């Protein structure tokens, strides 16, 4: 199996890449620097086109859209500058779409799958306040994934959107609920189970249907 994982240099992305390589799969990891197989700023159309050229003719069985930012952590109501909104949506929403768009021929060739890492913070059922930008971006990418699932189902491509858990990473912090290993074990089971019958699903790392 050939996978492409964005944001593969740290946290969940890195652990997913290590898991799949350990399983014997072929992994193409992307990062914004030169620490992975392909240098990719997901917000840059030119770099997306360069990735598409590099992977031209290579079927992709699973694309994991993991790259993302959480820039507004700790902001107060008087904060949230406009450029922070721009940067977050560029990475967390536009970047996901551009990546899928760039690799659509590869996914069609494999009748592959797309896994979008969103968050429980995307759900309107969880609104404790704060983190307005991150929450809005994750809600937007949830909506994007569900609509894409409709449009590319006839291509044989399934799309799943996932809450990875509150994970002990640089983003989640050490007070988080689960380890990276637990998140990876659960997520990889979800990705394996994803099919055209379940396309458009929004699920937690441990297999629970998450309310929208």
VOBA-1610 file (N, C-alpha, C; in pm, whole numbers, padded with zeros to 5 digits, always signed):
BEGIN
Unk+00085-00119+00000Unk+00000+00000+00000Unk+00088+00124+00000Unk+00049+00223-00078Unk+00122+00350-00083Unk+00038+00457-00014Unk+00099+00522+00085Unk+00033+00629+00159Unk+00107+00760+00139Unk+00032+00869+00142Unk+00089+01003+00154Unk+00036+01063+00283Unk+00128+01112+00366Unk+00091+01171+00495Unk+00148+01311+00501Unk+00061+01411+00515Unk+00109+01548+00530Unk+00140+01575+00677Unk+00237+01663+00699Unk+00278+01693+00836Unk+00338+01573+00905Unk+00430+01506+00835Unk+00482+01377+00883Unk+00608+01390+00967Unk+00642+01511+01009Unk+00770+01531+01079Unk+00757+01527+01231Unk+00635+01529+01284Unk+00622+01529+01430Unk+00483+01481+01469Unk+00467+01456+01598Unk+00336+01422+01653Unk+00270+01302+01587Unk+00141+01314+01564Unk+00063+01203+01509Unk+00111+01167+01369Unk+00142+01269+01288Unk+00187+01242+01151Unk+00312+01156+01147Unk+00408+01191+01229Unk+00532+01113+01235Unk+00506+00971+01284Unk+00424+00959+01387Unk+00394+00826+01443Unk+00318+00740+01343Unk+00227+00801+01267Unk+00156+00725+01164Unk+00253+00677+01057Unk+00344+00763+01015Unk+00443+00724+00914Unk+00527+00607+00964Unk+00570+00612+01088Unk+00651+00505+01145Unk+00571+00375+01153Unk+00445+00384+01190Unk+00361+00264+01199Unk+00348+00197+01062Unk+00314+00275+00961Unk+00291+00214+00830Unk+00421+00162+00769Unk+00530+00232+00789Unk+00658+00179+00740Unk+00692+00048+00811Unk+00664+00043+00941Unk+00689-00079+01016Unk+00602-00194+00971Unk+00487-00162+00914Unk+00395-00265+00864Unk+00434-00312+00724Unk+00531-00241+00664Unk+00576-00279+00532Unk+00516-00199+00419Unk+00440-00096+00450Unk+00380-00011+00348Unk+00480+00092+00299Unk+00453+00148+00183Unk+00534+00256+00127Unk+00472+00389+00169Unk+00550+00472+00235Unk+00501+00599+00287Unk+00576+00715+00222Unk+00501+00810+00169Unk+00556+00937+00125Unk+00511+01042+00226Unk+00606+01092+00303Unk+00575+01193+00403Unk+00608+01332+00352Unk+00528+01430+00392Unk+00555+01568+00354Unk+00573+01654+00478Unk+00660+01754+00465Unk+00681+01853+00570Unk+00714+01987+00504Unk+00711+02092+00584Unk+00744+02225+00530Unk+00894+02246+00516Unk+00973+02154+00574Unk+01118+02164+00558Unk+01166+02042+00479Unk+01292+02009+00494Unk+01348+01897+00416Unk+01364+01770+00500Unk+01283+01757+00605Unk+01300+01643+00694Unk+01217+01521+00654Unk+01145+01528+00544Unk+01066+01414+00498Unk+01091+01393+00349Unk+01008+01311+00287Unk+01030+01274+00147Unk+01004+01388+00050Unk+00903+01469+00082Unk+00865+01579-00006Unk+00849+01705+00076Unk+00909+01811+00028Unk+00891+01941+00093Unk+00758+02000+00045Unk+00668+02028+00140Unk+00536+02077+00103Unk+00481+02168+00211Unk+00462+02293+00175Unk+00376+02383+00251Unk+00238+02368+00189Unk+00144+02310+00262Unk+00015+02277+00202Unk-00061+02399+00153Unk-00020+02518+00198Unk-00089+02640+00156Unk-00035+02695+00024Unk+00069+02635-00029Unk+00139+02688-00147Unk+00101+02609-00273Unk+00023+02667-00364Unk-00016+02594-00484Unk+00102+02549-00569Unk+00209+02627-00572Unk+00325+02588-00651Unk+00390+02462-00595Unk+00400+02451-00464Unk+00457+02331-00403Unk+00362+02212-00418Unk+00233+02239-00416Unk+00137+02131-00441Unk+00155+02076-00583Unk+00171+02165-00679Unk+00192+02122-00818Unk+00321+02044-00832Unk+00424+02086-00759Unk+00552+02016-00764Unk+00538+01875-00706Unk+00463+01862-00597Unk+00439+01729-00541Unk+00364+01641-00641Unk+00263+01698-00706Unk+00185+01621-00803Unk+00274+01570-00916Unk+00367+01654-00961Unk+00460+01611-01067Unk+00551+01500-01017Unk+00598+01511-00894Unk+00688+01410-00839Unk+00619+01275-00824Unk+00491+01278-00792Unk+00416+01153-00770Unk+00334+01113-00891Unk+00355+01178-01003Unk+00278+01148-01124Unk+00290+01000-01160Unk+00177+00936-01182Unk+00177+00795-01221Unk+00185+00697-01106Unk+00195+00746-00982Unk+00204+00658-00865Unk+00069+00654-00794Unk-00003+00543-00800Unk-00131+00535-00728Unk-00111+00559-00578Unk-00208+00625-00518Unk-00207+00651-00373Unk-00328+00581-00312Unk-00300+00483-00228Unk-00407+00405-00165Unk-00471+00479-00047Unk-00391+00560+00023Unk-00444+00633+00138Unk-00371+00766+00150Unk-00448+00874+00148Unk-00396+01008+00175Unk-00444+01050+00313Unk-00350+01079+00401Unk-00383+01126+00536Unk-00351+01275+00544Unk-00456+01356+00550Unk-00439+01501+00560Unk-00428+01537+00707Unk-00304+01541+00753Unk-00275+01560+00895Unk-00219+01698+00926Unk-00153+01763+00830Unk-00089+01891+00856Unk-00191+01995+00901Unk-00156+02069+01004Unk-00246+02172+01054Unk-00179+02255+01161Unk-00243+02366+01196Unk-00189+02458+01297Unk-00297+02493+01397Unk-00252+02531+01518Unk-00341+02578+01624Unk-00277+02705+01679Unk-00297+02814+01608Unk-00226+02938+01638Unk-00293+03021+01747Unk-00422+03000+01768Unk-00494+03089+01860Unk-00508+03034+02001Unk-00432+02931+02033Unk-00436+02875+02168Unk-00397+02983+02268Unk-00483+03008+02364Unk-00454+03107+02467Unk-00497+03248+02434Unk-00551+03271+02316Unk-00599+03405+02281Unk-00720+03442+02367Unk-00737+03572+02390Unk-00855+03623+02460Unk-00944+03694+02360Unk-01062+03732+02403Unk-01159+03793+02315Unk-01104+03920+02248Unk-01007+03983+02309Unk-00948+04103+02250Unk-00838+04071+02149Unk-00809+03942+02134Unk-00704+03900+02042Unk-00759+03855+01908Unk-00714+03738+01863Unk-00759+03680+01736Unk-00738+03775+01618Unk-00615+03815+01593Unk-00590+03908+01481Unk-00627+03847+01347Unk-00657+03934+01251Unk-00705+03889+01120Unk-00606+03796+01053Unk-00475+03825+01064Unk-00377+03740+00997Unk-00374+03599+01055Unk-00412+03585+01181Unk-00419+03453+01243Unk-00534+03371+01183Unk-00645+03437+01154Unk-00754+03371+01085Unk-00708+03325+00946Unk-00642+03414+00875Unk-00595+03382+00739Unk-00501+03263+00739Unk-00402+03265+00830Unk-00301+03160+00833Unk-00361+03025+00873Unk-00453+03028+00969Unk-00513+02903+01016Unk-00600+02839+00910Unk-00686+02919+00847Unk-00773+02861+00744Unk-00694+02818+00622Unk-00586+02890+00591Unk-00502+02850+00478Unk-00443+02711+00502Unk-00398+02683+00623Unk-00336+02553+00654Unk-00440+02444+00678Unk-00543+02474+00758Unk-00634+02371+00807Unk-00749+02339+00713Unk-00777+02429+00621Unk-00890+02408+00531Unk-00844+02410+00385Unk-00795+02526+00340Unk-00750+02537+00201Unk-00641+02436+00172Unk-00548+02419+00264Unk-00438+02325+00244Unk-00485+02182+00226Unk-00588+02144+00298Unk-00645+02009+00282Unk-00704+01994+00141Unk-00781+02094+00099Unk-00842+02086-00033Unk-00736+02082-00143Unk-00634+02168-00132Unk-00530+02172-00235Unk-00455+02040-00244Unk-00432+01976-00130Unk-00362+01848-00129Unk-00446+01740-00197Unk-00573+01735-00164Unk-00662+01637-00227Unk-00671+01663-00376Unk-00686+01788-00412Unk-00696+01825-00554Unk-00570+01783-00630Unk-00454+01806-00571Unk-00328+01774-00637Unk-00311+01624-00658Unk-00361+01544-00564Unk-00339+01400-00569Unk-00461+01322-00616Unk-00562+01391-00664Unk-00682+01322-00708Unk-00655+01220-00819Unk-00571+01249-00918Unk-00541+01145-01018Unk-00480+01019-00957Unk-00394+01037-00857Unk-00330+00924-00791Unk-00431+00842-00711Unk-00522+00913-00645Unk-00626+00847-00568Unk-00724+00774-00659Unk-00758+00835-00770Unk-00847+00768-00866Unk-00784+00641-00921Unk-00654+00646-00945Unk-00585+00529-01000Unk-00590+00410-00905Unk-00589+00439-00775Unk-00590+00331-00674Unk-00730+00303-00620Unk-00829+00387-00659Unk-00958+00384-00590Unk-00931+00389-00440Unk-00855+00492-00403Unk-00801+00501-00268Unk-00895+00564-00167Unk-00836+00600-00054Unk-00911+00658+00058Unk-00844+00788+00100Unk-00925+00875+00161Unk-00875+01000+00217Unk-00917+01006+00363Unk-00820+01028+00451Unk-00847+01047+00594Unk-00811+01191+00630Unk-00909+01265+00677Unk-00888+01404+00717Unk-00887+01410+00870Unk-00777+01460+00926Unk-00770+01476+01071Unk-00835+01608+01108Unk-00950+01599+01172Unk-01021+01717+01219Unk-01008+01721+01371Unk-01116+01736+01442Unk-01112+01743+01588Unk-01253+01741+01641Unk-01269+01697+01766Unk-01398+01711+01832Unk-01438+01857+01844Unk-01339+01946+01835Unk-01367+02089+01843Unk-01439+02139+01718Unk-01455+02053+01617Unk-01534+02087+01499Unk-01683+02080+01526Unk-01722+02007+01628Unk-01863+01977+01651Unk-01935+02094+01718Unk-02056+02123+01670Unk-02135+02229+01734Unk-02186+02184+01871Unk-02174+02055+01900Unk-02218+02005+02030Unk-02114+02032+02138Unk-01995+02076+02100Unk-01891+02109+02197Unk-01855+02256+02178Unk-01912+02340+02262Unk-01890+02484+02250Unk-01865+02546+02387Unk-01748+02516+02447Unk-01717+02570+02579Unk-01657+02711+02573Unk-01645+02766+02453Unk-01584+02898+02438Unk-01437+02889+02405Unk-01382+03000+02354Unk-01240+03008+02323Unk-01200+02935+02197Unk-01074+02952+02159Unk-01016+02887+02041Unk-01105+02902+01918Unk-01155+03024+01897Unk-01253+03047+01791Unk-01200+03010+01653Unk-01076+03045+01627Unk-01021+03024+01493Unk-01002+02875+01467Unk-00939+02808+01561Unk-00914+02664+01544Unk-01045+02588+01533Unk-01140+02618+01620Unk-01269+02550+01616Unk-01337+02572+01481Unk-01337+02697+01435Unk-01403+02729+01308Unk-01335+02658+01191Unk-01201+02650+01194Unk-01130+02585+01084Unk-01157+02435+01082Unk-01166+02374+01199Unk-01192+02230+01204Unk-01337+02199+01167Unk-01429+02288+01201Unk-01567+02271+01155Unk-01573+02283+01003Unk-01496+02376+00948Unk-01496+02396+00803Unk-01439+02274+00731Unk-01333+02216+00783Unk-01274+02101+00714Unk-01361+01977+00731Unk-01436+01969+00839Unk-01536+01862+00852Unk-01641+01876+00742Unk-01691+01997+00722Unk-01789+02021+00617Unk-01731+01992+00479Unk-01606+02033+00458Unk-01538+02006+00331Unk-01531+01856+00305Unk-01488+01781+00406Unk-01474+01637+00388Unk-01605+01568+00357Unk-01711+01609+00424Unk-01840+01544+00401Unk-01893+01573+00261Unk-01870+01693+00212Unk-01914+01726+00077Unk-01827+01661-00029Unk-01697+01653-00006Unk-01609+01582-00098Unk-01649+01435-00109Unk-01689+01378+00004Unk-01727+01237+00004Unk-01839+01210-00096Unk-01929+01305-00112Unk-02039+01290-00208Unk-01986+01300-00351Unk-01901+01398-00374Unk-01859+01429-00511Unk-01762+01328-00570Unk-01684+01260-00487Unk-01585+01168-00543Unk-01618+01021-00514Unk-01738+00996-00464Unk-01777+00857-00437Unk-01780+00777-00566Unk-01827+00837-00675Unk-01833+00764-00802Unk-01695+00732-00858Unk-01591+00800-00809Unk-01453+00767-00847Unk-01400+00649-00766Unk-01481+00599-00673Unk-01437+00489-00589Unk-01352+00532-00471Unk-01355+00662-00437Unk-01272+00716-00330Unk-01358+00743-00207Unk-01319+00683-00095Unk-01389+00704+00032Unk-01318+00811+00113Unk-01397+00890+00185Unk-01344+00999+00267Unk-01393+00982+00409Unk-01300+00986+00505Unk-01336+00984+00646Unk-01277+01103+00717Unk-01351+01154+00816Unk-01304+01266+00896Unk-01294+01216+01040Unk-01184+01250+01108Unk-01155+01185+01235Unk-01111+01282+01344Unk-01162+01255+01464Unk-01110+01319+01586Unk-01003+01227+01642Unk-00877+01269+01646Unk-00770+01179+01687Unk-00758+01157+01836Unk-00846+01221+01913Unk-00833+01220+02058Unk-00754+01342+02104Unk-00760+01366+02234Unk-00674+01470+02293Unk-00543+01400+02324Unk-00443+01427+02242Unk-00322+01345+02237Unk-00203+01419+02297Unk-00118+01345+02364Unk+00001+01401+02428Unk+00109+01432+02323Unk+00089+01544+02254Unk+00185+01593+02155Unk+00221+01737+02191Unk+00304+01800+02108Unk+00336+01942+02131Unk+00209+02026+02128Unk+00115+01989+02040Unk-00010+02064+02030Unk-00103+02032+02147Unk-00115+01905+02181Unk-00210+01865+02284Unk-00161+01887+02426Unk-00028+01883+02445Unk+00027+01900+02578Unk+00033+01770+02656Unk+00110+01769+02762Unk+00130+01646+02838Unk+00013+01611+02929Unk-00081+01705+02946Unk-00199+01676+03027Unk-00309+01607+02947Unk-00284+01582+02819Unk-00385+01523+02731Unk-00422+01382+02775Unk-00534+01333+02720Unk-00594+01208+02767Unk-00520+01081+02724Unk-00469+01080+02600Unk-00413+00956+02546Unk-00274+00979+02488Unk-00200+00871+02475Unk-00067+00878+02416Unk-00076+00877+02264Unk+00034+00912+02202Unk+00041+00907+02057Unk+00020+00763+02009Unk+00077+00667+02079Unk+00063+00526+02041Unk-00082+00481+02043Unk-00157+00524+02144Unk-00299+00490+02151Unk-00375+00552+02035Unk-00345+00678+02006Unk-00413+00746+01894Unk-00385+00676+01762Unk-00260+00641+01740Unk-00222+00576+01614Unk-00288+00439+01601Unk-00290+00363+01708Unk-00353+00231+01704Unk-00501+00242+01666Unk-00569+00339+01725Unk-00710+00356+01695Unk-00734+00411+01556Unk-00658+00512+01519Unk-00678+00574+01388Unk-00652+00477+01274Unk-00547+00400+01285Unk-00516+00307+01176Unk-00625+00201+01160Unk-00688+00162+01269Unk-00803+00072+01258Unk-00918+00140+01184Unk-00939+00268+01215Unk-01046+00343+01147Unk-01017+00354+00998Unk-00894+00383+00963Unk-00859+00399+00821Unk-00875+00267+00746Unk-00835+00158+00810Unk-00850+00026+00746Unk-00998-00005+00721Unk-01084+00037+00814Unk-01227+00005+00804Unk-01301+00097+00709Unk-01245+00212+00677Unk-01313+00309+00591Unk-01345+00248+00455Unk-01466+00269+00408Unk-01509+00215+00279Unk-01610+00310+00216Unk-01652+00278+00096Unk-01755+00359+00031Unk-01886+00355+00108Unk-01909+00248+00183Unk-02030+00238+00264Unk-02029+00337+00380Unk-01910+00371+00429Unk-01900+00461+00545Unk-01845+00599+00507Unk-01830+00625+00376Unk-01770+00752+00334Unk-01850+00870+00389Unk-01778+00974+00427Unk-01839+01091+00489Unk-01852+01082+00638Unk-01803+00973+00698Unk-01816+00953+00842Unk-01732+01054+00920Unk-01778+01086+01040Unk-01702+01165+01137Unk-01691+01080+01261Unk-01573+01027+01287Unk-01554+00929+01394Unk-01441+00969+01487Unk-01448+00918+01608Unk-01340+00934+01704Unk-01232+00828+01680Unk-01118+00849+01739Unk-01005+00758+01722Unk-01038+00615+01765Unk-01132+00602+01859Unk-01166+00469+01911Unk-01295+00414+01851Unk-01339+00470+01737Unk-01445+00409+01660Unk-01586+00453+01692Unk-01601+00561+01768Unk-01733+00611+01799Unk-01778+00713+01695Unk-01903+00708+01655Unk-01957+00811+01566Unk-01964+00941+01644Unk-01902+01047+01590Unk-01900+01175+01661Unk-02016+01262+01612Unk-02091+01325+01703Unk-02197+01415+01659Unk-02138+01535+01584Unk-02211+01579+01481Unk-02164+01692+01402Unk-02186+01824+01476
//
